[in-house]
Amino acid sequence: MTRRISGERKTAFYLGTVLMIVGGLLFASTFVTFIANFGDFTNFESNARSQMVRALAGMALLVAGGFLRGVGARGLAGSGIVLDPGRARKELEPYSRMAGGMVKDALDELDEDLVAGPRERVVMIKCRTCRKLNEEDSKFCQECGAEI
Ligand SMILES: [Zn+2]
């Protein structure tokens, strides 16, 4: 039973997240400098080159980060990089268990009658002599023996 994701995969996942954030910021920074330098043509060539490099590096980091996140979250086989369904099943087991657990939780919340079916209703008859409750089909009182 593997309910937990290994430390390496967690590290890869969070590292991927960081790479994506850095890549996104780098990519966004090109727009900021583009607007800041708008109409300013001094160092035009080097500014354009810097923007191009940052945009490409940002995109590369976003792609690499996304890849790393996917592998971290689902494992090498689970994310389809290594073709091994048996290993994929094992790597995805925490998610399968999560899904099963969520179904179980949902069923727990349901009214028990909905799952188990309606319960049989029990009708009791009160004895006229001693007032003890007896079952519907009894002829004599269980307590005092009087006829019902
Ligand atoms: Zn009775």
Backbone and ligand atoms as CSV (ligand in chain L), in Angstrom:
chain,resi,resn,atom,element,x,y,z
A,1,MET,N,N,0.843,-1.206,0.000
A,1,MET,CA,C,0.000,0.000,0.000
A,1,MET,C,C,0.877,1.254,0.000
A,2,THR,N,N,0.688,2.078,-0.987
A,2,THR,CA,C,1.439,3.333,-1.016
A,2,THR,C,C,0.451,4.493,-1.008
A,3,ARG,N,N,0.207,4.988,0.160
A,3,ARG,CA,C,-0.711,6.112,0.292
A,3,ARG,C,C,0.027,7.428,0.179
A,4,ARG,N,N,1.370,7.339,0.312
A,4,ARG,CA,C,2.152,8.567,0.318
A,4,ARG,C,C,3.006,8.674,-0.930
A,5,ILE,N,N,3.263,9.912,-1.328
A,5,ILE,CA,C,4.128,10.180,-2.471
A,5,ILE,C,C,5.535,10.357,-1.937
A,6,SER,N,N,6.517,9.722,-2.618
A,6,SER,CA,C,7.893,9.721,-2.115
A,6,SER,C,C,8.466,11.141,-2.035
A,7,GLY,N,N,9.492,11.285,-1.195
A,7,GLY,CA,C,10.122,12.581,-0.981
A,7,GLY,C,C,10.715,13.155,-2.254
A,8,GLU,N,N,11.316,12.273,-3.086
A,8,GLU,CA,C,11.921,12.750,-4.335
A,8,GLU,C,C,10.863,13.363,-5.238
A,9,ARG,N,N,9.717,12.688,-5.322
A,9,ARG,CA,C,8.659,13.195,-6.195
A,9,ARG,C,C,8.109,14.517,-5.676
A,10,LYS,N,N,8.003,14.628,-4.348
A,10,LYS,CA,C,7.535,15.897,-3.771
A,10,LYS,C,C,8.516,17.020,-4.087
A,11,THR,N,N,9.825,16.699,-3.917
A,11,THR,CA,C,10.850,17.701,-4.214
A,11,THR,C,C,10.741,18.145,-5.668
A,12,ALA,N,N,10.614,17.167,-6.598
A,12,ALA,CA,C,10.500,17.492,-8.017
A,12,ALA,C,C,9.282,18.374,-8.271
A,13,PHE,N,N,8.179,18.050,-7.609
A,13,PHE,CA,C,6.944,18.806,-7.807
A,13,PHE,C,C,7.105,20.270,-7.377
A,14,TYR,N,N,7.654,20.472,-6.175
A,14,TYR,CA,C,7.784,21.845,-5.676
A,14,TYR,C,C,8.869,22.622,-6.414
A,15,LEU,N,N,9.945,21.902,-6.824
A,15,LEU,CA,C,10.987,22.536,-7.620
A,15,LEU,C,C,10.380,23.004,-8.947
A,16,GLY,N,N,9.543,22.150,-9.523
A,16,GLY,CA,C,8.855,22.510,-10.768
A,16,GLY,C,C,7.990,23.738,-10.589
A,17,THR,N,N,7.303,23.811,-9.450
A,17,THR,CA,C,6.461,24.978,-9.166
A,17,THR,C,C,7.304,26.244,-9.114
A,18,VAL,N,N,8.448,26.154,-8.425
A,18,VAL,CA,C,9.336,27.318,-8.299
A,18,VAL,C,C,9.834,27.741,-9.679
A,19,LEU,N,N,10.255,26.751,-10.493
A,19,LEU,CA,C,10.742,27.055,-11.840
A,19,LEU,C,C,9.665,27.762,-12.654
A,20,MET,N,N,8.418,27.302,-12.511
A,20,MET,CA,C,7.330,27.910,-13.272
A,20,MET,C,C,7.082,29.353,-12.831
A,21,ILE,N,N,7.186,29.598,-11.526
A,21,ILE,CA,C,6.986,30.956,-11.020
A,21,ILE,C,C,8.081,31.873,-11.548
A,22,VAL,N,N,9.347,31.392,-11.437
A,22,VAL,CA,C,10.486,32.190,-11.920
A,22,VAL,C,C,10.336,32.449,-13.423
A,23,GLY,N,N,10.003,31.379,-14.165
A,23,GLY,CA,C,9.821,31.518,-15.608
A,23,GLY,C,C,8.715,32.506,-15.953
A,24,GLY,N,N,7.625,32.414,-15.201
A,24,GLY,CA,C,6.500,33.318,-15.442
A,24,GLY,C,C,6.884,34.768,-15.180
A,25,LEU,N,N,7.621,34.990,-14.082
A,25,LEU,CA,C,8.056,36.355,-13.743
A,25,LEU,C,C,9.011,36.893,-14.803
A,26,LEU,N,N,9.929,36.014,-15.244
A,26,LEU,CA,C,10.909,36.407,-16.258
A,26,LEU,C,C,10.194,36.791,-17.550
A,27,PHE,N,N,9.213,35.980,-17.904
A,27,PHE,CA,C,8.450,36.232,-19.126
A,27,PHE,C,C,7.669,37.544,-18.993
A,28,ALA,N,N,7.038,37.736,-17.833
A,28,ALA,CA,C,6.245,38.948,-17.611
A,28,ALA,C,C,7.133,40.192,-17.578
A,29,SER,N,N,8.379,40.030,-17.117
A,29,SER,CA,C,9.267,41.188,-16.985
A,29,SER,C,C,9.565,41.815,-18.348
A,30,THR,N,N,9.506,41.012,-19.421
A,30,THR,CA,C,9.765,41.581,-20.754
A,30,THR,C,C,8.700,42.604,-21.114
A,31,PHE,N,N,7.454,42.349,-20.696
A,31,PHE,CA,C,6.379,43.301,-20.993
A,31,PHE,C,C,6.550,44.575,-20.184
A,32,VAL,N,N,7.006,44.386,-18.938
A,32,VAL,CA,C,7.209,45.552,-18.068
A,32,VAL,C,C,8.281,46.470,-18.656
A,33,THR,N,N,9.425,45.859,-19.055
A,33,THR,CA,C,10.497,46.697,-19.605
A,33,THR,C,C,10.105,47.253,-20.984
A,34,PHE,N,N,9.310,46.501,-21.699
A,34,PHE,CA,C,8.851,46.970,-23.014
A,34,PHE,C,C,8.018,48.253,-22.835
A,35,ILE,N,N,7.126,48.233,-21.853
A,35,ILE,CA,C,6.284,49.409,-21.610
A,35,ILE,C,C,7.136,50.553,-21.034
A,36,ALA,N,N,8.067,50.181,-20.115
A,36,ALA,CA,C,8.901,51.206,-19.487
A,36,ALA,C,C,9.795,51.911,-20.506
A,37,ASN,N,N,10.293,51.151,-21.502
A,37,ASN,CA,C,11.196,51.721,-22.505
A,37,ASN,C,C,10.469,52.169,-23.771
A,38,PHE,N,N,9.146,52.162,-23.715
A,38,PHE,CA,C,8.386,52.461,-24.932
A,38,PHE,C,C,8.724,53.869,-25.444
A,39,GLY,N,N,9.087,53.930,-26.710
A,39,GLY,CA,C,9.433,55.231,-27.310
A,39,GLY,C,C,10.852,55.661,-27.042
A,40,ASP,N,N,11.550,54.901,-26.172
A,40,ASP,CA,C,12.947,55.230,-25.870
A,40,ASP,C,C,13.829,54.331,-26.723
A,41,PHE,N,N,14.484,54.934,-27.708
A,41,PHE,CA,C,15.224,54.102,-28.656
A,41,PHE,C,C,16.729,54.042,-28.354
A,42,THR,N,N,17.145,54.568,-27.181
A,42,THR,CA,C,18.556,54.394,-26.822
A,42,THR,C,C,18.765,52.939,-26.426
A,43,ASN,N,N,19.874,52.417,-26.795
A,43,ASN,CA,C,20.211,51.002,-26.553
A,43,ASN,C,C,19.130,50.062,-27.076
A,44,PHE,N,N,18.467,50.475,-28.152
A,44,PHE,CA,C,17.343,49.687,-28.672
A,44,PHE,C,C,17.739,48.239,-28.913
A,45,GLU,N,N,18.929,48.083,-29.550
A,45,GLU,CA,C,19.328,46.725,-29.929
A,45,GLU,C,C,19.578,45.841,-28.711
A,46,SER,N,N,20.322,46.373,-27.726
A,46,SER,CA,C,20.630,45.545,-26.558
A,46,SER,C,C,19.374,45.311,-25.712
A,47,ASN,N,N,18.479,46.299,-25.651
A,47,ASN,CA,C,17.224,46.100,-24.913
A,47,ASN,C,C,16.391,44.988,-25.565
A,48,ALA,N,N,16.307,45.045,-26.887
A,48,ALA,CA,C,15.525,44.045,-27.608
A,48,ALA,C,C,16.114,42.663,-27.402
A,49,ARG,N,N,17.461,42.600,-27.416
A,49,ARG,CA,C,18.114,41.305,-27.244
A,49,ARG,C,C,17.852,40.777,-25.835
A,50,SER,N,N,17.958,41.669,-24.845
A,50,SER,CA,C,17.714,41.269,-23.458
A,50,SER,C,C,16.277,40.755,-23.287
A,51,GLN,N,N,15.336,41.465,-23.944
A,51,GLN,CA,C,13.932,41.041,-23.831
A,51,GLN,C,C,13.726,39.675,-24.465
A,52,MET,N,N,14.347,39.499,-25.623
A,52,MET,CA,C,14.212,38.235,-26.329
A,52,MET,C,C,14.759,37.088,-25.494
A,53,VAL,N,N,15.965,37.315,-24.921
A,53,VAL,CA,C,16.595,36.265,-24.118
A,53,VAL,C,C,15.723,35.940,-22.903
A,54,ARG,N,N,15.202,36.984,-22.241
A,54,ARG,CA,C,14.379,36.744,-21.051
A,54,ARG,C,C,13.070,36.032,-21.406
A,55,ALA,N,N,12.483,36.418,-22.519
A,55,ALA,CA,C,11.239,35.772,-22.933
A,55,ALA,C,C,11.464,34.296,-23.221
A,56,LEU,N,N,12.553,34.000,-23.936
A,56,LEU,CA,C,12.835,32.601,-24.277
A,56,LEU,C,C,13.183,31.807,-23.026
A,57,ALA,N,N,14.037,32.398,-22.163
A,57,ALA,CA,C,14.420,31.706,-20.931
A,57,ALA,C,C,13.188,31.487,-20.058
A,58,GLY,N,N,12.317,32.500,-19.997
A,58,GLY,CA,C,11.086,32.374,-19.200
A,58,GLY,C,C,10.223,31.244,-19.711
A,59,MET,N,N,10.053,31.169,-21.037
A,59,MET,CA,C,9.238,30.103,-21.614
A,59,MET,C,C,9.855,28.739,-21.350
A,60,ALA,N,N,11.203,28.673,-21.509
A,60,ALA,CA,C,11.894,27.400,-21.272
A,60,ALA,C,C,11.698,26.959,-19.821
A,61,LEU,N,N,11.790,27.911,-18.894
A,61,LEU,CA,C,11.610,27.576,-17.473
A,61,LEU,C,C,10.171,27.129,-17.206
A,62,LEU,N,N,9.206,27.789,-17.850
A,62,LEU,CA,C,7.801,27.404,-17.668
A,62,LEU,C,C,7.568,25.966,-18.137
A,63,VAL,N,N,8.135,25.661,-19.322
A,63,VAL,CA,C,7.959,24.305,-19.866
A,63,VAL,C,C,8.654,23.278,-18.968
A,64,ALA,N,N,9.922,23.580,-18.605
A,64,ALA,CA,C,10.679,22.645,-17.764
A,64,ALA,C,C,10.001,22.469,-16.403
A,65,GLY,N,N,9.530,23.581,-15.838
A,65,GLY,CA,C,8.862,23.515,-14.534
A,65,GLY,C,C,7.585,22.701,-14.603
A,66,GLY,N,N,6.818,22.902,-15.664
A,66,GLY,CA,C,5.575,22.153,-15.831
A,66,GLY,C,C,5.840,20.662,-15.959
A,67,PHE,N,N,6.895,20.342,-16.712
A,67,PHE,CA,C,7.286,18.940,-16.896
A,67,PHE,C,C,7.673,18.315,-15.557
A,68,LEU,N,N,8.508,19.029,-14.807
A,68,LEU,CA,C,8.985,18.537,-13.517
A,68,LEU,C,C,7.823,18.353,-12.534
A,69,ARG,N,N,6.889,19.276,-12.563
A,69,ARG,CA,C,5.709,19.188,-11.704
A,69,ARG,C,C,4.891,17.948,-12.015
A,70,GLY,N,N,4.711,17.705,-13.334
A,70,GLY,CA,C,3.923,16.545,-13.757
A,70,GLY,C,C,4.577,15.245,-13.321
A,71,VAL,N,N,5.899,15.161,-13.526
A,71,VAL,CA,C,6.623,13.948,-13.155
A,71,VAL,C,C,6.583,13.780,-11.636
A,72,GLY,N,N,6.764,14.880,-10.918
A,72,GLY,CA,C,6.738,14.809,-9.458
A,72,GLY,C,C,5.381,14.356,-8.948
A,73,ALA,N,N,4.330,14.885,-9.560
A,73,ALA,CA,C,2.990,14.571,-9.072
A,73,ALA,C,C,2.595,13.134,-9.391
A,74,ARG,N,N,2.917,12.663,-10.597
A,74,ARG,CA,C,2.401,11.362,-11.017
A,74,ARG,C,C,3.467,10.295,-11.199
A,75,GLY,N,N,4.752,10.621,-11.017
A,75,GLY,CA,C,5.815,9.625,-11.195
A,75,GLY,C,C,6.167,9.466,-12.661
A,76,LEU,N,N,7.313,8.820,-12.930
A,76,LEU,CA,C,7.787,8.679,-14.314
A,76,LEU,C,C,6.841,7.831,-15.159
A,77,ALA,N,N,6.361,6.720,-14.609
A,77,ALA,CA,C,5.448,5.867,-15.361
A,77,ALA,C,C,4.035,6.436,-15.318
A,78,GLY,N,N,3.670,6.968,-14.164
A,78,GLY,CA,C,2.327,7.505,-13.997
A,78,GLY,C,C,2.043,8.677,-14.911
A,79,SER,N,N,3.094,9.437,-15.270
A,79,SER,CA,C,2.887,10.577,-16.153
A,79,SER,C,C,3.144,10.206,-17.607
A,80,GLY,N,N,3.400,8.921,-17.877
A,80,GLY,CA,C,3.487,8.438,-19.258
A,80,GLY,C,C,4.853,8.598,-19.901
A,81,ILE,N,N,5.895,8.909,-19.127
A,81,ILE,CA,C,7.220,9.051,-19.728
A,81,ILE,C,C,7.864,7.676,-19.883
A,82,VAL,N,N,7.704,6.838,-18.873
A,82,VAL,CA,C,8.153,5.450,-18.974
A,82,VAL,C,C,6.907,4.595,-19.163
A,83,LEU,N,N,6.917,3.748,-20.214
A,83,LEU,CA,C,5.745,2.920,-20.489
A,83,LEU,C,C,5.782,1.667,-19.628
A,84,ASP,N,N,5.064,1.701,-18.532
A,84,ASP,CA,C,5.049,0.589,-17.596
A,84,ASP,C,C,3.769,0.682,-16.766
A,85,PRO,N,N,2.683,0.108,-17.291
A,85,PRO,CA,C,1.382,0.249,-16.619
A,85,PRO,C,C,1.387,-0.234,-15.177
A,86,GLY,N,N,2.169,-1.315,-14.910
A,86,GLY,CA,C,2.207,-1.830,-13.545
A,86,GLY,C,C,2.781,-0.804,-12.587
A,87,ARG,N,N,3.880,-0.181,-13.034
A,87,ARG,CA,C,4.508,0.834,-12.195
A,87,ARG,C,C,3.624,2.079,-12.115
A,88,ALA,N,N,2.961,2.388,-13.241
A,88,ALA,CA,C,2.071,3.553,-13.257
A,88,ALA,C,C,0.963,3.386,-12.220
A,89,ARG,N,N,0.429,2.166,-12.144
A,89,ARG,CA,C,-0.646,1.916,-11.188
A,89,ARG,C,C,-0.175,2.184,-9.766
A,90,LYS,N,N,1.075,1.709,-9.502
A,90,LYS,CA,C,1.639,1.887,-8.168
A,90,LYS,C,C,1.882,3.378,-7.882
A,91,GLU,N,N,2.392,4.070,-8.910
A,91,GLU,CA,C,2.709,5.487,-8.709
A,91,GLU,C,C,1.452,6.342,-8.564
A,92,LEU,N,N,0.381,5.885,-9.190
A,92,LEU,CA,C,-0.864,6.656,-9.112
A,92,LEU,C,C,-1.750,6.199,-7.957
A,93,GLU,N,N,-1.265,5.173,-7.237
A,93,GLU,CA,C,-2.086,4.606,-6.164
A,93,GLU,C,C,-2.570,5.640,-5.144
A,94,PRO,N,N,-1.703,6.592,-4.740
A,94,PRO,CA,C,-2.209,7.579,-3.776
A,94,PRO,C,C,-3.448,8.317,-4.277
A,95,TYR,N,N,-3.490,8.567,-5.613
A,95,TYR,CA,C,-4.654,9.277,-6.166
A,95,TYR,C,C,-5.876,8.374,-6.244
A,96,SER,N,N,-5.624,7.091,-6.618
A,96,SER,CA,C,-6.741,6.149,-6.662
A,96,SER,C,C,-7.361,6.021,-5.279
A,97,ARG,N,N,-6.476,5.958,-4.278
A,97,ARG,CA,C,-6.962,5.828,-2.906
A,97,ARG,C,C,-7.713,7.090,-2.479
A,98,MET,N,N,-7.208,8.223,-2.928
A,98,MET,CA,C,-7.880,9.481,-2.598
A,98,MET,C,C,-9.289,9.471,-3.184
A,99,ALA,N,N,-9.412,9.051,-4.458
A,99,ALA,CA,C,-10.716,9.040,-5.119
A,99,ALA,C,C,-11.666,8.092,-4.398
A,100,GLY,N,N,-11.140,6.898,-4.053
A,100,GLY,CA,C,-11.960,5.925,-3.342
A,100,GLY,C,C,-12.378,6.458,-1.985
A,101,GLY,N,N,-11.433,7.104,-1.299
A,101,GLY,CA,C,-11.729,7.661,0.017
A,101,GLY,C,C,-12.787,8.738,-0.061
A,102,MET,N,N,-12.755,9.531,-1.142
A,102,MET,CA,C,-13.735,10.599,-1.290
A,102,MET,C,C,-15.127,10.026,-1.541
A,103,VAL,N,N,-15.197,8.937,-2.320
A,103,VAL,CA,C,-16.499,8.280,-2.549
A,103,VAL,C,C,-17.032,7.752,-1.212
A,104,LYS,N,N,-16.106,7.154,-0.438
A,104,LYS,CA,C,-16.498,6.605,0.863
A,104,LYS,C,C,-17.026,7.712,1.776
A,105,ASP,N,N,-16.318,8.843,1.795
A,105,ASP,CA,C,-16.755,9.969,2.618
A,105,ASP,C,C,-18.145,10.439,2.205
A,106,ALA,N,N,-18.357,10.488,0.853
A,106,ALA,CA,C,-19.653,10.953,0.359
A,106,ALA,C,C,-20.754,9.995,0.794
A,107,LEU,N,N,-20.459,8.682,0.738
A,107,LEU,CA,C,-21.469,7.699,1.138
A,107,LEU,C,C,-21.759,7.801,2.633
A,108,ASP,N,N,-20.701,8.109,3.408
A,108,ASP,CA,C,-20.893,8.276,4.852
A,108,ASP,C,C,-21.877,9.397,5.154
A,109,GLU,N,N,-21.824,10.434,4.313
A,109,GLU,CA,C,-22.689,11.589,4.537
A,109,GLU,C,C,-24.143,11.308,4.171
A,110,LEU,N,N,-24.344,10.329,3.278
A,110,LEU,CA,C,-25.704,10.010,2.848
A,110,LEU,C,C,-26.509,9.439,4.004
A,111,ASP,N,N,-27.805,9.631,3.908
A,111,ASP,CA,C,-28.702,9.041,4.895
A,111,ASP,C,C,-28.527,7.523,4.833
A,112,GLU,N,N,-28.351,6.893,5.970
A,112,GLU,CA,C,-28.146,5.447,6.002
A,112,GLU,C,C,-29.279,4.690,5.331
A,113,ASP,N,N,-30.482,5.189,5.454
A,113,ASP,CA,C,-31.635,4.518,4.858
A,113,ASP,C,C,-31.509,4.447,3.345
A,114,LEU,N,N,-30.846,5.461,2.759
A,114,LEU,CA,C,-30.685,5.494,1.307
A,114,LEU,C,C,-29.775,4.378,0.842
A,115,VAL,N,N,-28.758,4.066,1.675
A,115,VAL,CA,C,-27.789,3.043,1.295
A,115,VAL,C,C,-28.312,1.657,1.656
A,116,ALA,N,N,-28.854,1.496,2.854
A,116,ALA,CA,C,-29.255,0.186,3.343
A,116,ALA,C,C,-30.686,-0.178,2.955
A,117,GLY,N,N,-31.439,0.752,2.409
A,117,GLY,CA,C,-32.840,0.499,2.089
A,117,GLY,C,C,-33.707,0.808,3.293
A,118,PRO,N,N,-35.008,0.986,3.066
A,118,PRO,CA,C,-35.879,1.376,4.180
A,118,PRO,C,C,-35.943,0.281,5.234
A,119,ARG,N,N,-35.880,0.694,6.459
A,119,ARG,CA,C,-35.929,-0.274,7.560
A,119,ARG,C,C,-37.396,-0.669,7.797
A,120,GLU,N,N,-37.575,-1.912,8.250
A,120,GLU,CA,C,-38.926,-2.387,8.522
A,120,GLU,C,C,-39.482,-1.652,9.740
A,121,ARG,N,N,-40.716,-1.259,9.622
A,121,ARG,CA,C,-41.316,-0.551,10.758
A,121,ARG,C,C,-41.912,-1.553,11.730
A,122,VAL,N,N,-41.644,-1.301,12.998
A,122,VAL,CA,C,-42.160,-2.209,14.023
A,122,VAL,C,C,-43.347,-1.530,14.701
A,123,VAL,N,N,-44.481,-2.237,14.708
A,123,VAL,CA,C,-45.676,-1.702,15.381
A,123,VAL,C,C,-45.865,-2.474,16.681
A,124,MET,N,N,-46.047,-1.738,17.753
A,124,MET,CA,C,-46.240,-2.379,19.049
A,124,MET,C,C,-47.656,-2.091,19.531
A,125,ILE,N,N,-48.177,-3.049,20.298
A,125,ILE,CA,C,-49.525,-2.869,20.849
A,125,ILE,C,C,-49.413,-2.826,22.366
A,126,LYS,N,N,-50.104,-1.859,22.935
A,126,LYS,CA,C,-50.030,-1.683,24.383
A,126,LYS,C,C,-51.072,-2.584,25.065
A,127,CYS,N,N,-50.612,-3.278,26.085
A,127,CYS,CA,C,-51.526,-4.141,26.848
A,127,CYS,C,C,-52.494,-3.257,27.626
A,128,ARG,N,N,-53.832,-3.632,27.591
A,128,ARG,CA,C,-54.824,-2.785,28.259
A,128,ARG,C,C,-54.793,-2.952,29.781
A,129,THR,N,N,-54.179,-4.037,30.229
A,129,THR,CA,C,-54.145,-4.283,31.671
A,129,THR,C,C,-52.923,-3.619,32.319
A,130,CYS,N,N,-51.695,-3.946,31.783
A,130,CYS,CA,C,-50.481,-3.438,32.442
A,130,CYS,C,C,-49.736,-2.369,31.633
A,131,ARG,N,N,-50.227,-2.046,30.461
A,131,ARG,CA,C,-49.660,-1.010,29.588
A,131,ARG,C,C,-48.283,-1.346,29.016
A,132,LYS,N,N,-47.873,-2.585,29.121
A,132,LYS,CA,C,-46.593,-3.020,28.527
A,132,LYS,C,C,-46.754,-3.090,27.001
A,133,LEU,N,N,-45.718,-2.702,26.286
A,133,LEU,CA,C,-45.769,-2.757,24.827
A,133,LEU,C,C,-45.454,-4.168,24.351
A,134,ASN,N,N,-46.328,-4.730,23.535
A,134,ASN,CA,C,-46.152,-6.073,22.994
A,134,ASN,C,C,-46.070,-6.008,21.472
A,135,GLU,N,N,-45.498,-7.054,20.887
A,135,GLU,CA,C,-45.397,-7.075,19.429
A,135,GLU,C,C,-46.775,-7.206,18.801
A,136,GLU,N,N,-46.876,-6.675,17.606
A,136,GLU,CA,C,-48.122,-6.555,16.864
A,136,GLU,C,C,-48.936,-7.855,16.819
A,137,ASP,N,N,-48.202,-8.978,16.571
A,137,ASP,CA,C,-48.930,-10.228,16.325
A,137,ASP,C,C,-49.097,-11.102,17.568
A,138,SER,N,N,-48.728,-10.585,18.768
A,138,SER,CA,C,-48.864,-11.429,19.962
A,138,SER,C,C,-50.316,-11.471,20.437
A,139,LYS,N,N,-50.707,-12.666,20.932
A,139,LYS,CA,C,-52.107,-12.847,21.373
A,139,LYS,C,C,-52.251,-12.550,22.860
A,140,PHE,N,N,-51.175,-12.800,23.619
A,140,PHE,CA,C,-51.216,-12.562,25.050
A,140,PHE,C,C,-50.085,-11.634,25.464
A,141,CYS,N,N,-50.243,-10.872,26.522
A,141,CYS,CA,C,-49.233,-9.933,26.987
A,141,CYS,C,C,-48.036,-10.691,27.543
A,142,GLN,N,N,-46.873,-10.244,27.161
A,142,GLN,CA,C,-45.639,-10.892,27.620
A,142,GLN,C,C,-45.416,-10.674,29.117
A,143,GLU,N,N,-45.977,-9.597,29.653
A,143,GLU,CA,C,-45.737,-9.217,31.026
A,143,GLU,C,C,-46.753,-9.889,31.992
A,144,CYS,N,N,-48.043,-9.668,31.662
A,144,CYS,CA,C,-49.052,-10.132,32.617
A,144,CYS,C,C,-49.884,-11.300,32.072
A,145,GLY,N,N,-49.745,-11.668,30.834
A,145,GLY,CA,C,-50.451,-12.801,30.283
A,145,GLY,C,C,-51.886,-12.524,29.882
A,146,ALA,N,N,-52.319,-11.310,30.026
A,146,ALA,CA,C,-53.694,-10.959,29.657
A,146,ALA,C,C,-53.866,-11.047,28.133
A,147,GLU,N,N,-55.082,-11.340,27.704
A,147,GLU,CA,C,-55.356,-11.458,26.281
A,147,GLU,C,C,-55.325,-10.058,25.641
A,148,ILE,N,N,-54.727,-10.000,24.439
A,148,ILE,CA,C,-54.646,-8.714,23.765
A,148,ILE,C,C,-55.656,-8.658,22.616
L,1,ZN,ZN,ZN,-50.117,-6.906,30.266
